[in-house]
Amino acid sequence: MTAPAATEIGRDAYLITSFGKPFVTEGLGNKMREWCNDAGLPHCSSHGLRKAAAVALAESGATASELMAIFGWTNLKTAQIYVEKANKRRTTANAFDRREQSSSEQNVSLLPPKNVSETNEGKGDE
């Protein structure tokens, strides 16, 4: 049984302590650390998992407003960081995809000539 599954669900909070009270921020962070360690994930943390979720949602097209609603952020700037990074990653990938497609469609080599005689340089229209 996983730690979250073993935790009682409270009336005013989803996760409650063993004392039946909602977790305070620091307490939940400590409990997440314990759960991550118990699950064999010592490299994970509550902050890291929240960040990973924000990145995944932003990369799947979530808006800044949606991220704010999901994560309870009140500052648009926080959400916008994730959206802008996702947009930059997406546009970079799109640019390279277009470049790849373009180069396979072109008939003219993009390489410089091997020697001067391969060009029409110095010749007039004949």
N, C-alpha and C positions, 0 to 999 in steps of 0.2 A: 504494500500500500504506500502510495506517495505521501509526502508530508502535507501538501495542500488537501489531498483527499481525506486525510486523517484529522484535519482541522475542522472544528465545528463552525457552522455558518451562523453568524450572529444576525439579529434582527435589524440592527442599525449599521452593520458593517459586514462585508462578505467574509473576511478573515478576522477571527478574534483570537486573543491570547489564551493560554491555558487557564487564565483567571476570568475568562468570559468577557473581557473588555476589548474594544477595538485597538488594533496596533497603533502606536504612535510612529511617526516616520522613522526614527532611529531604530525602534524595536522591530519594525517590519524589515528594515535593511539587514539587521543582525539575523533575523529568522531566515531571510532569503539566503544569506551567506551560509547558514547551517544547512538549509535544504539543498543548495547547490553542492556543497561539500558532500552531503549524504548521497547525492545523485552521481557522484564522481565527476563533478564539473567545477573544480576549484578555480578555474579561470573565469567563471561567470560571476556576475554580481547583479543586484537589482538595477543599478544604473546602466550597466552594460546591456542587460536584457531589454530595458526600456528604449535605449538608444537603438538597439538592433531592430526592435519593432517599429520605431519611428522611421528608420532608414527603409525598411522593407515596405512600409505603407506609402512613404513618399515615392519610392521607386515604382510602386504599382499605380501611381497617379493620384494619391490622396492630396487634397488641397491643404493649405495652411490652416484654414478654418476647421477642416475635419480633424487635422492633427491636434489642434487646440482643444477640440471637444473630447477627443479620445484620451489625451494625456492630462487634461485639466490645466493646460497652460493659459495664462492670462496675457502674456506678452506675445504679440504677433511675430516679433523679431525671432523668438526662439523657434517657432514652427517654420518660419521662412528659411532658416538656415538649412533645414532638412530638405525642403522643397527645392531650393536653389541648387544644392549639391546633387539632388536627383536629376534635376533638369540639365545640369552641366554634364553629368555622366551620360544621360540619354542623348543629348545633342552631339556629344563627342562620338558616341557609338554610331549615331545616324550619319555623321559626316564621313566616318571611315567606311561605313557600309556603302554610301553613295560613291565614294572614291573607288572602292572595289568594283562596284557595278559599272562605273564609268570606264575604268581601265580595261575591263573585259569587252566592252562594246567598241572601243576605238580601234581603227585600222592603222593609225599613224603611231610610230614608236615615239615614246616620250624621252628616249635616250638621245644624247647629243650624237652628231655624226662621228663615225670612226675616223674619217679623213675628209679633207676639204673637197675632194672630187665627188663626194656623196651629196653635196648641196648644189643649189643653183646660184650660189653667191658669185657675183661678178658677171653673170650672164644676163643678157637682155631678153625680152620676149622675141622669139624667133618664129 
